[in-house]
Amino acid sequence: MSREDYEVVIGLEVHAELSTKTKIFCSCETEFGGEPNTHCCPICMAMPGTLPVLNEKVVEYAVKAGLATNCEISQDSKNDRKNYFYPDLPKAYQISQYDKPLCERGFVEIETEEGKKKIRLTRIHIEEDAGKLNHDEFGRGSLVDLNRAGVPLIEIVSEPDLRSAKEAESYLRKLKSILEYIEVSDCKMQEGSLRADVNVSIRKKGTSEFGTRTEMKNMNSFRSIVRAIEYEVERQIDVVEDGGKIEQETLRWDDVSGKTFSMRDKEDAEDYRYFPDPDLVAIRLSDEYIENIKKGLPELPESRRARYIDEYKLTEKEANLLTSSKYLSDLFEDATKISKNPKAVANWIMSDIAKTLNEKELEPDQIPFTGEHLAELIYLIEKGTISNTIGKKVLAELFENPNKPSKIIEEKGWIQISDEGAIKEVVIKVMEENPQSVADYKAGKEKALGFLVGQAMKQTKGKANPQMLNQMFKEELNK
Amino acid sequence: MNITDLTVHELMEKLEKKELTSEEITKAYIDRINEKEKDVDAFVTLTTDDALKQAKEIDEKRKNGEDVSKLAGIPIGIKDNMCTKGVKTTCSSKMLENFISPYDATVVEKINEIQMPSLGKLNMDEFAMGGSTEYSYFKKTKNPWNLNKVPGGSSGGSAAAVAAKMVPWALGSDTGGSIRQPASLCGVVGLKPTYGLVSRFGLVAFASSLDQIGPITKDVKDAAMLLNVIAGHDERDTTSAIVEKKDYVKALKNDVKGLKIGVPKEYFGEGINEEVKETLEEAIKKYEELGATVEECSINVADYALATYYIIACAEASSNLGRFDGIRYGYRTKNYENLKDIYRNSRSEGFGAEVKRRIILGTYVLSSGYYDAYYKKAQQVRTLVKQEFAKAFEKYDVLLTPTSPTVAFNIGEKSENPLEMYLSDICTVSVNIAGLPGISIPVGVDKSGMPIGMQLIGNHFEEETILNAAYTYEQSIKFKEKYEPEFKK
């Protein structure tokens, strides 16, 4: 069989850290970073005798996520214990949800080459994050950091509806943007606050049975997810084509070698012994509670998209790209509010900013400057204080050392020379230094003008106002 | 007058009348500890020096006219599974031999607030698993009535210390009878409050849905007073109930006229000692004389309660005790080369046989493929047990049963036979399963002079009813005035 005869089946389990101020079962702060074991207390360190108290914000955020992804919200839900031993799990059980998750049966829509496609969500449940192990930091041991232990997570489980690495990426981008829009997670993949377990299997096209799946855990960049899926699909096809069988197992993706490796053998298959946590009372949500959260949901990407086309007269393509990320969309709105020039703002984001993000391999949430900065940059160009060329240099500088663009051009001395006297001085100087070109122009060689303007630009390090320069040369040469 | 013979309410009066000082009281108890502890072995850790210092400070405050609680300066003993900042909390386990909690349990905070000096931490079966205190890693506590006998358990140290008058009163914890059964075997009063009445925060968990802290005291009035101190909602424990604050002492009316008492026949069947039965029959007669109506009744599912209890308690314990893994605190094996070794060897070496037995049992009943047959079934039976009790309380105010099928048994008699040990919980476990309050009071002694206990069970949050019923009978038989532990060797 050829490769085209196989269909790829992918399902994602996405973990998003919720951006509540405090942890899920105690009042420790959730902030990323911090010296090891400074954001913990007897409760999240699982000292004997401590008890969890559920943070109500966590329920609210999870319900928000459920509503924004078209889920049914369970009014009757509970917490369960998932038991296993690992040093980053201080209680030796993770408080999660087993058979009664908060949200069930939702969907999100993604754009594919064949048009829109609904990806179904099985469930969204709340649980606590584990701590972190720092290996080999001092000698041969491993050190436990419990700052992250008890940080609230939602786990979003999709149905196996995804059919390619590209679809998986679109789905994850869509999910990320929704979570950003409703402000329940900052979704910083580089900090691990959004990560995915990827389940991949293959089957012959036209069959309805699923193949045996493998799982790659804790993937935290789009690039590695796409690469890992592509690699894993090829590997599975090779195994099957060689007459082998796919083993159901957990794999580790290695970004450096670009390969997957088996993580543990099947003998270690875990039995988590889930059971309802007797320390926590059941979660009961009233209709009113759910309705109130629904009313409080912010504008979602779909609606922003429509508004951009309608109100700002952007093209569909522009609106799609801008709303793909809340950070881009917010940047656009913030800048537009000040500059009143949505087209220019959109152009900058779509071209130079998008290009820079791509080159630097950054996500939109890592843009270090604000909409106000961008608006000022556009204003300075419109006003003629700087040229478009200098504008691009200012943008590059904004990525390096964000500051007010007016400050940047002042410090760098990039202000465009628009002073008539100063321009005239340069024009006369260049004409004196280049008599041949002057003579050529007067003899009818129009091209010589371009050369002279170029020389003047060189002398002013690109700061001279090009229109004025042109004008002035013509005047002087025609005298 | 012997200070250690007095109840806490008597001590409180004498403090008020300035006939005694906190220092005198505390000193008397320390002297008593110095005299009897070598025979009884009730304490894991003594904090007598700190207690005396605190007592002196309180006398000073009283002298200066500072506003202190009436109970301030009256000492107490605490079971060693309640966390105390700065003082070891061992759960009588090698696993926590040197463990010092960084925080105080809610009940300990309440005691500190009132300024009751703690004389020390009291011995127990390891992690509260057992009915004789023989499963303590450190020592076997003896029954003050006969030093060859067990004090019961798991709060055996607390009950023995109160019976031996080494503490005026003590805190115990009760998961399947661990307050009531040792109280019964030691001839003192033990109250297990309704699940949720007392905060569990800081109580090292054995079985979270069953554990409750309660008083072990010389008489019923003291039990009501100590319950006043420890009861109340705690926002750190979401299973603690929001109920109005009551004064349980006010409930003690010495009057049971019109009280409807049910006597469930299932608790008087096979395995219940004849002398225990006879003594309770006397109690029943007495209640009728006092104006209560007594009727035989039935709690149908009682026969399944013990099995249900051991499945649920062990399941929860297997998970609760996972945190003792040798990583952050507690015992860590010296013998390891990898992570698995640390887990396996720390837990193998750090836990005693009974604890391991229950962890294995609990792990089994939660395992995939067995969950439905055991844990889920047990939860269903639990619901039935609750319903049976609810039905009974439609008709009766109080249910009357033995606390323990037998009087205290010999040290070593049952410790090698876990099933027989489990049977000593048969009268008490269903109360925990249903989350009800239960009290045990001494009602007589058998031919060998060992005390016999009676259990009164009430409806949820009806502590007042059982306290009054217990108090009324106590007043009529005057057990404490008639019998005295003899420290028989």
Interface residues (C-beta under 8 A of the other chain):
Chain A: P42 M45 A46 M47 P48 G49 T50 L51 P52 V53 L54 R81 N83 F85 P87 P90 K91 A92 Y93 V144 D271 R273 Y274 F275 P278 D279 L280 V281
Chain B: N81 M82 C83 T89 C91 L96 F99 S101 P102 Y103 A105 R200 F201 G202 L203 V204 A205 A207 S208 S209 E235 R236 D237 T238 T239 A315 E316 S318 S319 G322 R323 F324 D325 I327 R328 Y329 L339 Y343 T363 L366 S367 S368 Y371 Y375
